[in-house]
Amino acid sequence: MGLLRLLVLAVLASEPRMAGGAETVGNSSEGLLEFYIGKFRYFKLNRLSPEDAILRHISSNASFLIFQIHSQYQNTTISFSKTLLRNTSGTGTDRGLVFILRPEQSMCTWHLETLDAEPVQNMAIPLTYSERDPVPGGCNLEFDLDIDPNIYLEYNFFETTIKFAPANLGYARGTNPLPCDIGTGRDSRWRLLYDVYQYFLPENDLTQEALLKHLQRMAEVPQVKANAIKVVTLTANDKTSVSFSSLRGQGVLYNVIVRDPLLNTSAAYVPAHTYACSFEAKEGNCSSLRRVSTKVFFTLFALLGLFICFFGHRFWKTELFFIGFIFMGFFFYVLITRLTLLTYDVRLILTAVAGSVGGILLVAAWWRFGILLFCMLCVGLVLGFLISSVMFFTPLGNLKIFQDDGVFWVTFSCIAVIIPVVFMGCLRILNILTCGFIGSYSVVLAFDSYLYTSLSYITLKVLKRALNVDFHRAFATVPFQTNDFIILAVWGMLAVSGITLQIRRERGRPFFPPHPYKLWKRERERRVTNILDPSYHIPPLRERLCGQLTQIKELFRKEQPAGERTPLLL
């Protein structure tokens, strides 16, 4: 079979040169995969039957071409030949090779295979570029391929990092490429610019069909510019590495367009994709990211928050417990995450316990000391935290100045502190606003436990920055799609309804309840001095306890027999 394929390739090489094909065809009778320039092709690969691919009718105006192949999570190997070498082949889910065309060459071949036990659904496309276009990865010094157009992607819970090799200036067929590191003037590759683009897949869509369909919008330069979001532009002096906030369970595509500003030409690298999770992991895979413990925790938290949203001001102690829970829970989670290696479920349980203790302590402080300003400072800081998080959730948070941790945390804290200061003259309004916004946002977090929503990253972005010292360099961009608009409308409706209801119900009532300890002390004194009060005749606690102990002792005392026991004296 291998000899037959070699004979077929020799016959095809001897055919007359023709213009590029216009449509995709199926497998040829000899078992070769045939491709056409600029046409996407779907096919399956099996481990036991690797494929040889061919591209014919390459235009004489093309100086080089990039062949790229994509799959969802199963690896595919692409090579110049059947002999797999590190500098002539690549393996992954998004891989490509650059073919530098020789003079008069109009046909290219390559080898495709997979080591996965299951058949792999792939999509591939060859793209050609002229001698004026820059060569993606033409000055590679870090990765294995001599010319590497691939984007290498790494991710963890906090950030996703993409890396790529620098490009070189284009050159004509049969000529040598320009040196990469000789000179930094306008006639060298140092004039090139790199535009990094990001594209979000539909939320909650983990299907292979959706990925391969949307990848078609990220392969060619015009489609990338029309559909994706340009995040940053790098110069040749910048490090060819960019970090983004990881969005677990959300499909994201990345690509880089290298531009030659002098010739006004450009070329695209091979796009890469990630879901920031694994499809093959036994625990925590992409299909079951939400843990049971997370669902239970945020469901109970949302139920309490929903009660606070509509009745928080009336039930003042319950609201204080809710605020204390948030305060203590947030700082305790950050502390144990940074200082210990406990599992997530254990950390979540300890956070719930610590948050409950914090809520009880705040309620106890109010009951005993009754310092309204201290309690309202805590309430106002929680509202300020949410408002500050919302501000940094917008594109304002991606400004370069806020990549400095000192500038970020000082600005964030100032915004959070301003809120209670501004509302210091109208504490009841501040309290009701906090109940409405914080209580309703807890429902948003509960939605995220069951269904992905970008609104959860309002606070998750701040939490990630507090947990990871390197998160400051990541661009925290998130999609805003149909689900987010619906949940945003629900959040706004709950907040407005809760605030309106509480303002109308509390009209004409005292602003805040009186000091509980003073009320209890006054009631105790009244009972002591008022002899008409039945409670006045109740013995003190010590006497009642002694009486109870005496009764218990009587239960164990042996009963004395009746009758005379002494002898009669005669």
Buried (B, 14 or more C-beta within 10 A) or exposed (E): EEEEBEEBBEEBEEEEEEEBBEEBEEEEEBEBBBBBBBBBBEBEBBEEEBBBBBBBBBBEEBBBBBBBBBBBBBBBBBBBEEEBEEEBBBBBBBBBBBBBBEEEBBBBBBBBBBEBEEEBBBBBBBBBBBBBBBBBBBBBEEBEBEBBBBBBBEBEEBBBBBBBBBBBBBBEBEEEBBEBEEEEEEEBBBBBBBBBBBBBBBBEBBEBEBBBEBBBBBBBBEBBBEBBEEBBEBEBEEEBEBBBBBBBBBBBBBBBBBBBEEEEBBBBBBBBBBBBBEEEEEEBBBEEBBBEBBEEBBBEBBEBBBBBBBBBBBBBBBBBBBBBBBBBBBBBBBEBBEEEEEEEEEBBBBBBEBBBBBBBBBBEBBBEEBEBEEBBBBBBBBBBBBBBBBBBBEEEBBEEEBBEEEEBBEBBBEBBBBBBEEBEEEBBEBBBBBBBBBBBBBBBBBBBBEEBBBBBBBBBBBBBBBBBEEBBEBBBBBBBBEBBEEBBEBBEEBBEBBBEBBBEBBEEEEEBBEBBEEEEEEEEEEBEEEEEEEEEEEEEEEEEEEEEEEEEEEEEEEEEEEEEEEEEEE
